[in-house]
Amino acid sequence: MSSVAHRSALAAAWALVRAGWERLSVYLPIILMALMALGTYWLARNTPTLGPAEAQRPATHDPDYFMRGFSVKTFDAMGRLKTEVHGSEARHYPDTDTLEIDQPRIRSFNAQGELTIANARRALSNGDGSEVQLFGDAVVTREAISDALGRGHPRMEFRGDFLHVFADTERVKSHLPVELTRGSDRFTADSMDYDNLNQVMELRGQVRGVLVPATP
């Protein structure tokens, strides 16, 4: 074969290759997209799937932390002492957000700085300490005070097997028999609801009282 014929054959072959490449480049994006789709499908078919999400277990009535020989203080927005709680042991229950305290002794101050002391064999407090239930030999004492008008209010003491104290609203309630001492006066009843803010005492059931005349 002559050199001219050889060059003509090479040129014809190169032209065919270039024409084929140009046609291939037109379809190359479609081919790449098809390959990516096949790859995605293969991954989806062969990737192991996770099992069904485990349902969140409901909180049980088991303590999530303990305190022993503790003292806890809370303060108001002005930094004044609001409550101080002592106890031999305490258990926190997350399902009810309550704190159960053994041998509690609680000191609480209202907005006027008046002191109330509570103690019992056992106490159950809500999360923010605004409600405390006292069980067994419960005693709540409010010391004698003088109001803004200078009028004296004698010392008050509540006793019973159960007392429910509402610190924010300054109430003491019980559905069980109670004994109330106010200064030298003494009362007993089957149940009680005392509202310190409104100075209202409601005694129910068999109510008995001993009133001691004031000395001149």
C-alpha positions in Angstrom: 0.0 0.0 0.0 1.3 3.4 -0.9 1.9 6.0 1.7 -0.8 8.2 0.2 -3.3 5.3 0.5 -2.1 4.6 4.1 -2.6 8.2 5.2 -6.1 8.3 3.6 -7.0 5.1 5.5 -5.8 6.7 8.8 -7.7 9.9 8.2 -10.9 8.0 7.4 -10.5 5.9 10.6 -9.8 9.0 12.7 -12.9 10.7 11.2 -15.0 7.7 12.2 -13.6 7.7 15.8 -14.2 11.5 16.2 -17.7 11.2 14.8 -18.4 8.3 17.2 -17.1 10.3 20.2 -19.2 13.3 19.2 -22.3 11.2 19.2 -21.3 9.6 22.5 -20.8 13.0 24.1 -24.3 13.9 23.2 -25.7 11.0 25.2 -23.0 11.0 28.0 -25.1 13.0 30.5 -28.0 10.6 30.1 -25.8 7.6 30.5 -24.2 9.1 33.7 -27.6 9.9 35.1 -28.8 6.3 34.4 -25.7 4.9 36.1 -26.3 7.1 39.2 -29.9 6.0 39.4 -28.9 2.4 39.2 -26.3 2.9 41.9 -28.9 4.6 44.2 -31.3 1.8 43.6 -28.7 -0.8 44.5 -27.7 1.1 47.7 -31.4 1.3 48.7 -31.9 -2.4 48.2 -28.8 -3.5 50.0 -28.5 -1.0 52.9 -29.7 -2.7 56.1 -32.7 -1.1 57.6 -33.0 -0.1 61.3 -35.6 -1.9 63.4 -38.7 0.0 64.6 -37.9 2.8 67.1 -38.1 1.6 70.6 -41.1 3.1 72.3 -40.1 5.5 75.1 -40.7 3.7 78.4 -43.0 5.5 80.8 -41.4 6.8 83.9 -41.8 4.5 86.8 -42.2 5.5 90.4 -38.6 4.8 91.3 -36.3 7.5 92.8 -33.7 8.9 90.4 -31.6 10.5 93.2 -31.1 10.5 96.9 -29.9 13.0 99.5 -28.8 12.2 103.0 -28.3 14.5 106.0 -29.1 17.4 103.7 -30.0 21.1 103.9 -31.5 22.9 100.9 -32.2 26.7 100.8 -34.3 28.7 98.2 -34.3 32.4 97.8 -36.7 34.9 96.2 -35.9 37.3 93.4 -34.4 39.9 95.9 -32.0 37.3 97.3 -34.0 36.9 100.6 -34.2 33.5 102.2 -37.6 31.9 101.2 -37.4 28.3 102.5 -34.9 26.1 104.2 -35.4 22.4 104.3 -33.5 19.9 106.5 -33.9 16.1 106.5 -32.2 12.9 107.3 -32.9 11.5 103.8 -34.8 12.5 100.7 -35.8 10.7 97.5 -36.8 12.4 94.2 -39.5 10.7 92.0 -39.3 11.8 88.4 -42.7 10.6 87.3 -44.5 13.0 89.7 -41.6 15.4 90.3 -42.0 15.1 94.1 -39.5 14.9 96.9 -40.1 12.5 99.8 -38.3 13.6 103.0 -37.6 11.6 106.2 -37.6 13.6 109.5 -38.2 16.9 107.7 -37.7 20.3 109.3 -38.9 23.2 107.2 -38.5 26.9 107.7 -40.5 29.2 105.4 -40.7 33.0 105.2 -43.6 34.9 103.5 -43.2 38.2 101.7 -43.5 40.1 105.1 -40.7 38.0 106.5 -43.0 36.1 108.9 -41.6 32.7 109.9 -43.5 29.4 109.7 -41.8 26.2 110.9 -43.0 22.7 110.0 -41.8 19.2 111.0 -43.1 15.7 110.9 -41.9 12.1 110.5 -42.2 12.3 106.8 -43.0 14.9 104.1 -43.9 14.9 100.5 -43.1 18.1 98.5 -43.9 19.1 95.0 -41.2 20.3 92.6 -41.0 23.9 93.6 -41.8 23.4 97.3 -45.0 25.4 97.2 -47.0 22.4 98.5 -45.8 20.2 101.3 -47.8 17.3 102.8 -46.7 16.3 106.4 -47.3 12.8 107.7 -47.0 11.5 111.3 -46.7 13.8 114.3 -47.0 16.8 112.0 -46.6 20.2 113.6 -46.8 23.6 111.9 -46.0 26.7 114.0 -46.3 30.4 113.1 -44.5 32.6 115.6 -46.2 35.6 117.2 -46.1 38.7 115.0 -47.3 42.4 114.9 -49.0 43.6 111.7 -48.5 46.9 109.9 -51.0 48.5 112.2 -49.1 47.4 115.3 -51.7 44.8 116.3 -50.3 41.7 117.9 -51.1 38.2 116.6 -50.4 35.4 119.0 -48.3 32.3 118.3 -50.3 29.6 116.4 -49.5 25.9 116.3 -51.3 23.1 114.4 -50.9 19.4 115.2 -52.1 16.3 113.6 -51.2 13.0 111.8 -51.6 14.9 108.5 -51.2 18.5 107.6 -51.1 20.0 104.0 -49.2 23.2 103.8 -49.6 25.7 100.9 -46.6 28.1 101.2 -47.6 30.6 98.4 -51.2 31.0 99.5 -50.3 30.6 103.3 -52.9 27.9 103.9 -52.9 24.8 106.1 -55.5 22.1 105.6 -56.2 18.6 106.9 -59.0 16.1 106.4 -57.9 14.3 109.6 -58.3 15.3 113.2 -56.3 18.3 114.2 -55.4 20.4 117.3 -55.0 24.1 117.1 -53.4 26.3 119.7 -53.7 30.1 119.4 -52.0 31.9 122.2 -53.6 30.4 125.3 -56.7 29.2 123.4 -57.0 25.6 122.3 -59.3 23.9 119.7 -59.8 20.4 118.3 -61.7 19.4 115.2 -62.2 16.5 112.8 -60.8 18.5 109.9 -59.6 22.1 109.2 -58.9 24.7 106.6 -56.9 27.7 107.7 -56.4 30.8 105.4 -53.7 33.1 106.9 -54.0 35.7 104.2 -57.7 36.3 104.9 -57.4 35.3 108.6 -60.2 32.7 108.3 -60.3 29.4 110.2 -62.8 26.7 109.3 -63.1 23.8 111.7 -65.4 20.9 110.8 -66.9 17.8 112.6 -66.8 17.6 116.4 -65.3 20.9 117.3 -64.2 21.6 120.8 -62.5 24.7 122.2 -61.1 26.2 125.4 -60.9 30.0 125.4 -58.8 31.6 128.1 -59.9 35.1 129.0 -57.3 37.8 128.4 -55.6 39.2 131.5 -56.4 42.8 132.1 
